[in-house]
Every structure is written in C-alpha cells, then in structure tokens.
Amino acid sequence: MANQAHLAENVRRLAGMHLVSMERLAEYVGVSRQSMQKIVAHEREERSMPKAETALKLADAFAVPLNALYSEPLECLQLALEGFPEAPIAHAVEVPVGIIEVTTGNVTPLRRAR
C-alpha cells in the first residue's frame, strides 16, 4: 500500500531541495496548483493521492524511482542526492544567485558578489 504521508512529505522536501515552488512544480508536472497542494497537504484529511501519471512525472522530475516517493523520507532524500545534478526539475527552475553551489556531494555557500 502506498504511504500517502511519506509521499506528501517527500515531495515537499524534494521541492525544497531543488528550490522549486509548489506552483512551479505543479506547472512542470501538468497539474493545477490546487491539485499539487492536495498532494502535499500536511493534514491527512486534506490530502489526495496523485494519479499514476502525475506520480511518475514527479519521480522523473526529481530523478528518483517511483517507489522512493512513497518510502521513508531519509531513503527518498538519499536517492534524490544521487541524481540531484541530473534531475530535470533543476533545469526548469531559476535558482537565485548566491544561494548554494552543489558539487559532487558537497554543498558550499557561495560568496555574494561585491
């Protein structure tokens, strides 16, 4: 059985990891902002499961296997780190300059230009 709570938390964390807004993520996978909000809702009663096609698009966007979205958050994030540089969503998001630089598993703060 798919773990809806893990899915919601994992999508929120993966979006944060890639600095992508829920609105932009919804646009990228082809659902409405309201649909995405229901997928990632904090409250169980407000949450809805995505269609299979949407779940596959989410997994692809973050370069993780589909089952990772429904797994324990630590496992999902570890898998996401492996594919971080190749994640398609990374190319669809404009990251603010001066935030972070990710290189071969190391996260290094960038210095602001003077």
Residue pairs with C-beta under 8 A, 6 or more apart in sequence:
2 49
2 70
3 70
3 71
4 44
4 47
4 49
5 44
5 47
6 69
6 70
6 71
6 72
6 73
6 76
7 39
7 49
7 50
7 55
7 69
7 70
8 39
8 40
8 41
8 42
8 47
9 73
10 68
10 69
10 70
10 71
10 73
10 76
10 77
11 25
11 39
11 40
11 58
11 69
12 40
13 73
13 76
13 77
14 62
14 64
14 76
14 77
14 80
15 21
15 22
15 25
15 40
17 77
17 80
17 84
18 62
18 84
18 87
18 89
18 90
18 93
19 93
19 95
19 96
19 99
20 28
20 89
20 92
20 93
22 33
22 36
22 37
22 40
23 33
23 36
24 92
24 93
25 36
25 58
25 61
25 89
26 32
26 33
26 35
26 36
28 57
28 61
28 89
28 92
29 36
29 54
29 57
29 58
29 61
30 54
30 57
31 39
31 50
31 54
35 48
35 50
35 54
38 46
38 47
38 48
39 47
39 48
39 49
39 50
39 54
40 47
41 47
41 48
50 58
55 66
55 69
56 66
58 69
59 65
59 66
59 68
59 69
60 88
61 87
61 88
61 89
61 92
62 80
62 83
62 87
62 89
63 80
63 83
63 84
63 86
63 87
63 88
64 76
64 79
64 80
64 83
65 79
68 75
68 76
68 79
68 80
69 76
80 87
81 105
84 90
84 102
85 102
97 110
97 113
98 110
98 111
98 112
98 113
99 110
100 107
100 108
100 109
100 110
101 107
101 108
101 109
101 110
